[in-house]
Amino acid sequence: MSEPRLGDIIDDFCIKCKRLTNHQVVSMLGPEPAKVRCRTCYSDHDYRHEQAPPPKVDPRKAALFNAVLEKMPPPPEVPALDIPAIDVPAVEIPAAEVPAKAKRKAKA
């Protein structure tokens, strides 16, 4: 591939879109692009060589959080509920009280 020039379209990771998109070269520093403009959101940023920024996880905060979790007591066990089964007696409905629509469904 030939060296990029001003105005060329190249792929780069957009900080605002948070994905790899097409970018236009805005400025050069020697043979390398220095600044690019996202063709999706039109934001300008430094050329990142198609690399996403590292995650912003602070290892000190993660260590403190894990230390707090280790000091926590285990969650209490919840006893199982013994719910007795309920017997519901069957109710007979006289044929005179059953609507005609229900009678047709019963026959089918």
PATORDO-728477 format. One record per residue: residue number from 1; x, y, z of N, C-alpha, C in turn. Coordinates in Angstrom, 3 decimals, padded with zeros to 6 digits. Each point is the difference from the previous one (the first is absolute). Layout:
REC	n	n_c1	n_c2	n_c3	ca_c1	ca_c2	ca_c3	c_c1	c_c2	c_c3
REC	NUM	X	Y	Z	X	Y	Z	X	Y	Z
...
//
This chain:
REC	n	n_c1	n_c2	n_c3	ca_c1	ca_c2	ca_c3	c_c1	c_c2	c_c3
REC	1	000.850	-001.185	000.000	-000.850	001.185	000.000	000.888	001.239	000.000
REC	2	-000.417	001.007	-000.707	000.787	001.237	-000.073	-000.191	000.823	001.278
REC	3	000.911	000.922	000.212	-000.072	000.847	001.185	-001.234	000.890	-000.087
REC	4	-000.687	000.236	001.127	-001.172	000.884	-000.023	000.405	001.438	-000.239
REC	5	-000.905	000.749	-000.632	000.218	001.431	-000.264	-001.133	000.792	000.628
REC	6	000.134	001.298	000.057	-001.079	000.856	000.514	-001.272	-000.249	-000.785
REC	7	-001.113	-000.161	000.712	-001.288	-000.202	-000.646	-000.331	-001.449	-000.288
REC	8	000.960	-000.922	000.127	-000.271	-001.418	-000.240	-000.930	-000.550	001.076
REC	9	-000.696	-001.058	-000.346	-000.906	-000.670	000.928	000.729	-001.232	000.538
REC	10	000.093	-000.091	001.328	000.633	-001.144	000.640	-000.886	-000.475	001.152
REC	11	000.206	-001.225	000.457	-000.725	-000.520	001.156	000.748	000.376	001.268
REC	12	-000.779	000.360	001.026	000.580	000.286	001.306	-001.084	-000.178	001.055
REC	13	000.410	-000.151	001.260	-000.952	-000.133	001.099	-000.448	001.391	000.422
REC	14	-001.310	000.247	-000.074	-000.544	001.298	000.405	-000.292	-000.024	001.499
REC	15	000.491	000.999	000.693	-000.197	000.091	001.446	-001.457	000.291	000.327
REC	16	-000.636	000.826	-000.802	-001.385	000.396	000.263	-000.982	-001.118	-000.365
REC	17	000.187	-000.615	-001.173	-000.885	-001.091	-000.442	000.310	-001.310	000.723
REC	18	001.207	-000.124	000.530	000.475	-001.198	000.680	-000.031	-001.232	-000.907
REC	19	000.429	000.197	-001.240	000.110	-001.117	-000.946	000.917	000.400	-001.147
REC	20	000.362	-000.975	-000.804	000.876	000.214	-001.133	-000.832	000.560	-001.158
REC	21	000.335	001.197	-000.462	-000.757	000.638	-001.076	000.952	000.610	-001.025
REC	22	-000.573	000.493	-001.098	000.780	000.710	-001.013	000.370	001.385	000.537
REC	23	001.231	000.419	-000.279	000.498	001.308	000.417	000.697	000.665	-001.174
REC	24	-000.002	001.301	000.018	000.701	000.784	-001.012	001.244	000.591	000.647
REC	25	001.125	-000.095	-000.685	001.254	000.537	000.524	-000.075	001.525	-000.040
REC	26	000.199	000.636	001.160	-000.099	001.452	000.125	001.380	000.643	000.057
REC	27	000.954	-000.658	000.680	001.363	000.547	000.052	000.994	-001.153	000.010
REC	28	001.217	000.316	-000.454	001.059	-000.999	-000.110	001.191	000.446	000.846
REC	29	000.716	-000.981	000.506	001.247	000.256	000.702	001.018	-000.942	-000.633
REC	30	000.711	000.497	-000.987	000.892	-000.847	-000.795	-000.848	-000.899	-000.907
REC	31	000.322	-001.276	-000.080	-000.782	-000.895	-000.867	-001.261	-000.544	000.680
REC	32	-000.166	000.255	001.304	-001.129	-000.543	000.759	-001.101	001.045	000.203
REC	33	-001.267	-000.422	-000.013	-001.081	000.931	000.355	000.115	000.393	001.476
REC	34	-000.219	001.257	000.295	000.040	000.467	001.388	-001.411	000.168	000.543
REC	35	-000.875	000.644	-000.753	-001.390	000.213	000.402	-000.911	-000.555	-001.073
REC	36	-001.126	-000.538	000.437	-001.006	-000.523	-000.927	-001.372	000.502	000.425
REC	37	-000.942	000.009	-000.946	-001.382	000.416	000.263	-000.920	-001.172	-000.326
REC	38	-000.834	-000.378	000.979	-000.951	-001.098	-000.185	-001.040	000.416	-001.032
REC	39	-000.266	-000.871	-000.954	-000.990	000.315	-001.027	-001.410	-000.369	000.436
REC	40	-000.142	-000.503	001.217	-001.326	-000.304	000.536	-000.490	001.120	000.919
REC	41	000.860	000.399	000.968	-000.413	001.026	000.965	000.742	001.320	-000.186
REC	42	000.949	000.049	-000.920	000.772	001.210	-000.335	000.832	000.545	001.155
REC	43	000.410	-000.853	000.917	000.890	000.458	001.071	001.451	-000.208	-000.432
REC	44	000.871	000.948	000.385	001.427	-000.090	-000.307	000.729	-000.578	001.202
REC	45	000.958	-000.862	-000.250	000.823	-000.550	001.071	001.323	-000.478	-000.573
REC	46	000.940	-000.318	000.882	001.296	-000.528	-000.422	-000.198	-001.346	-000.685
REC	47	000.873	-000.307	-000.932	-000.043	-001.289	-000.681	000.427	-001.083	000.984
REC	48	-000.823	-001.034	000.166	000.215	-001.033	001.001	000.518	-001.310	-000.579
REC	49	000.288	-000.050	-001.277	000.488	-001.218	-000.666	-000.964	-001.168	000.185
REC	50	-001.309	000.292	-000.067	-001.089	-000.980	000.098	-000.019	-000.728	001.336
REC	51	000.542	000.599	001.059	000.043	-000.629	001.325	-000.981	000.695	000.941
REC	52	-000.788	-000.809	000.719	-000.913	000.549	000.998	000.811	000.429	001.220
REC	53	-000.433	001.046	000.709	000.739	000.413	001.208	-000.103	-001.074	001.070
REC	54	000.971	-000.076	000.898	-000.060	-001.006	001.064	-001.168	000.298	000.934
REC	55	-000.551	-001.023	000.646	-001.121	000.238	000.920	000.449	000.853	001.186
REC	56	-000.939	000.755	000.530	000.309	000.922	001.090	-000.222	-000.647	001.371
REC	57	000.498	-001.206	000.187	-000.142	-000.688	001.273	001.216	000.335	000.858
REC	58	-000.254	000.573	001.146	001.073	000.345	000.920	000.283	-001.242	000.854
REC	59	001.199	-000.580	-000.095	000.278	-001.231	000.755	-000.081	000.203	001.508
REC	60	000.269	001.216	000.481	-000.106	000.252	001.442	-001.449	-000.092	000.454
REC	61	-000.911	000.564	-000.801	-001.419	-000.068	000.361	-000.498	-001.440	-000.033
REC	62	000.427	-000.764	-001.013	-000.409	-001.396	-000.101	000.519	-000.795	001.195
REC	63	001.235	000.264	000.446	000.570	-000.702	001.151	-000.776	000.342	001.269
REC	64	-000.357	001.275	000.186	-000.782	000.394	001.171	-001.375	-000.650	-000.006
REC	65	-000.624	-000.040	-001.150	-001.330	-000.609	-000.115	000.070	-001.489	000.339
REC	66	001.015	-000.700	-000.509	000.150	-001.421	000.301	000.293	-000.233	001.477
REC	67	000.765	000.894	000.639	000.282	-000.123	001.429	-001.280	000.147	000.822
REC	68	-000.864	000.922	-000.393	-001.275	000.185	000.706	-000.878	-001.230	-000.179
REC	69	-000.018	-000.551	-001.203	-000.816	-001.194	-000.243	000.474	-001.200	000.816
REC	70	001.323	-000.117	000.204	000.527	-001.113	000.791	-000.401	000.104	001.459
REC	71	-000.169	001.221	000.518	-000.359	000.197	001.403	-001.496	-000.206	000.259
REC	72	-000.794	-000.024	-001.062	-001.447	-000.141	000.171	-000.339	-001.417	000.442
REC	73	-000.961	-000.149	000.923	-000.416	-001.356	000.389	-000.784	-000.642	-001.144
REC	74	-000.020	-001.327	-000.044	-000.761	-000.648	-001.067	-001.496	000.275	000.180
REC	75	-000.756	000.007	-001.059	-001.437	000.278	000.123	-000.688	-001.120	000.783
REC	76	-001.017	000.357	000.791	-000.695	-001.028	000.787	-000.783	-000.934	-000.913
REC	77	-000.119	-001.246	000.475	-000.774	-000.966	-000.773	-001.481	000.225	000.278
REC	78	-000.783	-000.023	-001.034	-001.436	000.199	000.130	-000.651	-001.366	000.127
REC	79	-000.762	-000.228	001.083	-000.631	-001.321	000.153	-001.095	-000.183	-001.051
REC	80	-000.177	-001.246	-000.385	-001.037	-000.317	-000.985	-001.360	000.152	000.665
REC	81	-000.957	000.502	-000.737	-001.348	000.176	000.528	-000.794	-001.284	-000.195
REC	82	-000.588	-000.495	001.092	-000.848	-001.194	-000.085	-001.441	000.455	-000.115
REC	83	-000.492	000.059	-001.223	-001.376	000.420	-000.241	-000.809	-001.251	-000.307
REC	84	-001.005	-000.272	000.814	-000.799	-001.211	-000.248	-000.856	000.162	-001.261
REC	85	-000.202	-001.112	-000.659	-000.847	000.012	-001.197	-001.447	000.184	000.421
REC	86	-000.738	000.747	-000.776	-001.407	000.273	000.310	-000.861	-000.814	-000.954
REC	87	-000.903	-000.785	000.576	-000.931	-000.775	-000.828	-001.227	000.854	-000.264
REC	88	-000.279	000.235	-001.259	-001.166	000.782	-000.392	-001.024	-000.978	-000.558
REC	89	-001.163	-000.051	000.616	-001.012	-000.948	-000.500	-000.524	000.457	-001.360
REC	90	-000.297	-000.980	-000.841	-000.556	000.298	-001.318	-001.435	000.475	000.168
REC	91	-000.358	001.027	-000.742	-001.337	000.574	000.094	-000.758	-000.366	-001.270
REC	92	-001.162	-000.578	000.164	-000.844	-000.348	-001.140	-000.930	001.161	-000.310
REC	93	-000.004	000.432	-001.258	-000.888	001.070	-000.430	-001.138	-000.650	-000.780
REC	94	-001.236	000.274	000.404	-001.140	-000.570	-000.735	000.026	000.448	-001.460
REC	95	-000.457	-000.841	-000.912	000.037	000.262	-001.435	-000.790	001.247	-000.365
REC	96	-001.001	000.357	000.749	-000.823	001.160	-000.305	000.796	001.298	000.192
REC	97	001.016	000.012	000.873	000.757	001.211	000.286	001.211	000.181	-000.923
REC	98	000.384	-001.029	-000.764	001.158	000.097	-000.887	-000.403	000.780	-001.252
REC	99	000.726	001.037	-000.390	-000.344	000.748	-001.197	000.135	-000.882	-001.254
REC	100	-000.711	000.365	-001.053	-000.004	-000.775	-001.237	001.392	-000.058	-000.635
REC	101	000.758	001.077	000.095	001.341	000.036	-000.590	000.904	-001.043	000.658
REC	102	-000.094	-000.155	001.330	000.816	-000.982	000.717	-000.412	-001.416	-000.378
REC	103	-001.284	-000.225	-000.289	-000.464	-001.322	-000.400	000.608	-000.379	-001.352
REC	104	000.079	000.980	-000.933	000.567	-000.299	-001.311	001.485	-000.343	000.106
REC	105	000.741	000.708	000.882	001.416	-000.287	000.190	000.193	-001.380	000.607
REC	106	-000.865	-000.390	000.901	000.121	-001.291	000.652	-000.211	-001.144	-000.994
REC	107	-000.896	000.173	-000.993	-000.282	-001.037	-000.995	001.163	-000.149	-000.963
REC	108	000.704	001.060	-000.309	001.062	-000.044	-001.002	001.225	-000.698	000.449
//
